[in-house]
């Protein structure tokens, strides 16, 4: 069988797809990724073939419509949900979806996939699949867009795309979760106030952050017996919060902890000046290798980092920046595994006090360990591959039992 994956060009969009794609390959199926050409090296570096599809910010960054959208985005407040909703409606379900559908139809005419598997922020894959008359599936990569209420967020955009490709009306955007949704997330993480996706199947998140040849630094295994605090702002938003890394350093460098700060590959640790022996600054360390050595994580609350942290039974200080991060942070707080530092409170003192409270109060750790154990009992990516095989064969929705 052939499975065509579609993803936006970003590690947070791509990484959650990797475990199930590997599981399909292990079951002797063909897998291919359709994404922006500038992202192909990331895909191919993980062993998958890639084909060019959709808007490429590196190639098309001077596009007039894109430039106008970026200008409009910058006028919106960083607080609240306005920027996130703008990206979802105008970029993800707008420009990006419109750009990728024609490419996917050309690719499918040659490659003939049995199923198109999209990450939830890529909205063109389901349109292309319905034009082709083949089933499609979604994989959880974003909290807001994996909720059943996501249909209402983008219904007008999906309607326009369907009309443009001569599809029947779907006013409720039921298409988004029509056949199968692979929800790689901890039990209970979905907001109980949200209506569940009828085709969602809960699966065990698999931490995947080990891209390339980067290994665990040797000094990690020689850390002192003080609590180890790991701080990360992810691979995208680490450049969008000037002064936040500095606030973390100022707040914690003199605390009785080992502080590990990863700043992203586009920054140099020397930019932060000399640090005491208990502070380690690195561009990047694979989380899957580092988390077993940690006691606490400071995070922007990107879902992949949150899921990996909970899978290791670790509490968090959540400092949400944008996208679905505020939602993730609030869910972590509701589950008793995190304190949240909101916009406007990102001071060294706030960070210091939150870390002190989480270290002193063992209930955060116990709650995280309970979720870790529940998560470990879930079926893994192999079950996701089995569900996709079934979808390719039966071509009917696979409803949650």
Secondary structure as GFF3:
##gff-version 3
##sequence-region A 1 401
A	DSSP	beta_strand	2	6	.	.	.	ID=ss1
A	DSSP	alpha_helix	11	26	.	.	.	ID=ss2
A	DSSP	beta_strand	30	35	.	.	.	ID=ss3
A	DSSP	three_ten_helix	37	39	.	.	.	ID=ss4
A	DSSP	alpha_helix	40	45	.	.	.	ID=ss5
A	DSSP	beta_strand	49	52	.	.	.	ID=ss6
A	DSSP	alpha_helix	57	60	.	.	.	ID=ss7
A	DSSP	alpha_helix	64	74	.	.	.	ID=ss8
A	DSSP	alpha_helix	82	86	.	.	.	ID=ss9
A	DSSP	pi_helix	87	96	.	.	.	ID=ss10
A	DSSP	alpha_helix	97	111	.	.	.	ID=ss11
A	DSSP	beta_strand	115	119	.	.	.	ID=ss12
A	DSSP	alpha_helix	124	132	.	.	.	ID=ss13
A	DSSP	beta_strand	135	139	.	.	.	ID=ss14
A	DSSP	alpha_helix	143	146	.	.	.	ID=ss15
A	DSSP	alpha_helix	150	164	.	.	.	ID=ss16
A	DSSP	three_ten_helix	174	177	.	.	.	ID=ss17
A	DSSP	beta_strand	180	184	.	.	.	ID=ss18
A	DSSP	beta_strand	200	203	.	.	.	ID=ss19
A	DSSP	three_ten_helix	218	222	.	.	.	ID=ss20
A	DSSP	beta_strand	227	232	.	.	.	ID=ss21
A	DSSP	three_ten_helix	237	239	.	.	.	ID=ss22
A	DSSP	alpha_helix	244	252	.	.	.	ID=ss23
A	DSSP	beta_strand	257	262	.	.	.	ID=ss24
A	DSSP	three_ten_helix	269	272	.	.	.	ID=ss25
A	DSSP	beta_strand	279	282	.	.	.	ID=ss26
A	DSSP	alpha_helix	287	290	.	.	.	ID=ss27
A	DSSP	three_ten_helix	291	293	.	.	.	ID=ss28
A	DSSP	beta_strand	296	299	.	.	.	ID=ss29
A	DSSP	alpha_helix	303	311	.	.	.	ID=ss30
A	DSSP	beta_strand	315	318	.	.	.	ID=ss31
A	DSSP	alpha_helix	325	334	.	.	.	ID=ss32
A	DSSP	beta_strand	338	340	.	.	.	ID=ss33
A	DSSP	alpha_helix	348	360	.	.	.	ID=ss34
A	DSSP	alpha_helix	362	376	.	.	.	ID=ss35
A	DSSP	alpha_helix	381	394	.	.	.	ID=ss36
###
